[in-house]
Amino acid sequence: MAITDNFNRANANPLDGNWVTLSGAGALRIVSNAVQNASGTDTDSGAYRNDGTFPANQYAQVVLSSGTTPDAGPSVRNASGALTCYFATHFNTEFHIYKVEAGVFTQLGFFTQAWNVGETLKIVATGTGITCHINGGSALVSVTDSGIASGNPGIFIYEGSIVLDDFECTDFTPSSRTTKNTRTFPLGTEVGMGLRMNL
């Protein structure tokens, strides 16, 4: 089961819901039921999901809503206390996979192809393999890197005019869900509100 966010709610700055601004980066915001960086200028900006503990093997994807130089995209394995993640992005007519580790950016691979409005960009982390895809197709870029082993999926945006929508990512680990305490009562026990367990 995937986690999704279509951002169809009131404008919010920073991005609200189960999102946390990536440490060392600018915030994201909701404007007109879509997401963009909060500054409106070219600034490294990002946020990640904080629903629970996510598996190391994870994916994230977003749809390009508007913009002609979409230096932005989905991210995986975002750290909670540092500017650290892998992200897929597009600029200079190319798709790129980047690693940013403690604020240091490293390009890991690229492929020349346009990213058109309405298309979905996806990044997948499986072990040391990192890939990016358009519209669920085969990998456009495939790299190997062991620098970041775990973290949470999210979004990374640099370009101030880019607007993204329809985020989706891997669900978090079921064991990290919050569960309510339950108690078993013998048959015939009064449990409140005048009810008796007489099944």
N, C-alpha and C positions, 0 to 999 in steps of 0.2 A: 504494500500500500504506500503510495507516494504522498508527500506533503506538497500542497499547492497554495499559491497566493496570487489572486488576480488583481489585488490592490483596489478593488472596487469599494471604496469607503471614503470618508472625508479626508481632505488634504491633511497631511501630518508631516512635521519636521521636528525631530528626525523620524524616519520610518518607524511606524508603530506595529503593535502585534508582537509576535515572538521573534523579534529581530534585535540584534545588538550591533552597534557601530564597531567596526574593526579597529582595534587599537592602533593608534598612529596614523589613522586615515580620516578623511572627512566623512561627514554623515551622508546618508541618502534621505530622500523625502518622497512623499506621495503628492503628485499634482495631477488633477483631472484623471483619477483612476489608473495611474501608471506611476513608474518609479524613475527617478533621475538623481543626479548628485545634488546635494543641498545648496551648494554655492552658486550653481549656474555658470561656473567657469571651469576651465580645465584644471582639475584637482584630483589627485588620487583619493578615491572615496570608496567605501565598502561597508557591507553589513553581512552578518551571518545569522542563521537560525539558532535559537537556543531552546528548542522544544525538549531536548534530552540529550543523552549520549548517543552519538551517531557511530555506525560501523566505519572502520577504516576504508573499506571498499564502498564508494559512494558516487553519486552523480548529482549534477545540478544543471538546469537549463532555463533559458529565458527567450522571449520573443522580441525582436526588434520592432518597436512601435513607430518610431520616427527618428530621422537623422541620416545624414549623408556620409559622415566620417565616424562610424560607430566604434570608437575606442572604449569598449565596455563589454561585459559579458558575465557568464556564471563563474563561480569559484567553488573550490572544494578544499577540505582540510584547513579551514580557517582556524588560527590559534586564538585563544581567549585573551592573551595578555601581550601580544606582539603583532606587528604588521607582517604576518606570515600566512601564506596560502599558495595554492596553484590557481591560476585563472586563465580562461580562454578569452581572447579579444580579437578585434579586427581593426587594422589600420594600414594605410598605404596599399590597399587592394589585397591584403593578405590576412589570413587567419593565423594567430599566434597562440602558443601556450607559453605562459610565463610562470616562473617561480619567484615569489618574493619571500625572503627569509630574513626576519629581523630588519626589515626595511631595505634590504638589498635585492634589486631586481635582476633576474637572469632570464634571457630568452632561451627557451629549450627547443623550439621548433616552429616552422611556419609553412603555410601552403597558400598559393595565389588563387583566390576565388572571391567573388563579390558576396557580401551579406546584404540581402534585400529586405526591405520592410515586410513584415509578416512571417519571416523565416525564423526557425527555432535553432539557437546555438546551444549545444550541450557539451559539457566536460565530464569525463568519467575517470575516476581513480580506482584502479584495481591492483593491489600490491604496489610494485614500483612502476607500473605502467600507467601513463596519463595520455588520454586521447581526447580529441574534440570532433564533433559531428554536426552536420546541418540536416535538420528535418528527419532525424533518425537514420540517416544513411551511414555508409561505412566511414571509418575514421579518415578525416582530412589530414590530421596531424597526429602522429603517434610517437611518444618519447618515453624514455626510461629515466627515472630519477628516484633516489631514496632519501632525499633531504627532509621531507615532511611526511611523517608516518600516520598521522591522525588529525582529527579536527572536525569542524562542522561545515556544511555546504552554505553557500551564500551568493552574493553579487558583488562585482567590482566594476566601478565606473570611473573613467578619467575625463572623457569628453563632456564639457558642460552642457551641450545642446542635445545630447542623446537621451532618448526616452525608451525604457524597456517595460515589458509587461509579461504577465502569465508565467510566473516563476513556478518551477517544480523541482523537487529533489527527493532523494532517498529518505524513507522513513527512519526515525531514530530507533535504537535498539529496544525491543519490547520490554526488557527487564528494567529499563530506566523510566518506564511510565509510572506515574503516580497512581497508586491504587488505594481504595478505601478499605478500612478495617471492617471485617465482618465477624459476627458472633453467632454461634449456633445455640438454639434453645431447645430443651426437651419438649415433646408434645405436651400440651396442656398448660404450658407456662404463659402467664400473663406478660405481654411485652409492651404494654402501654396503649393508650387510646381505647381501652376496653376490649382489645383484641386478645384472643387466645389461640395458641397453636394447636388446633384440634384436627389436623388433617388426617 
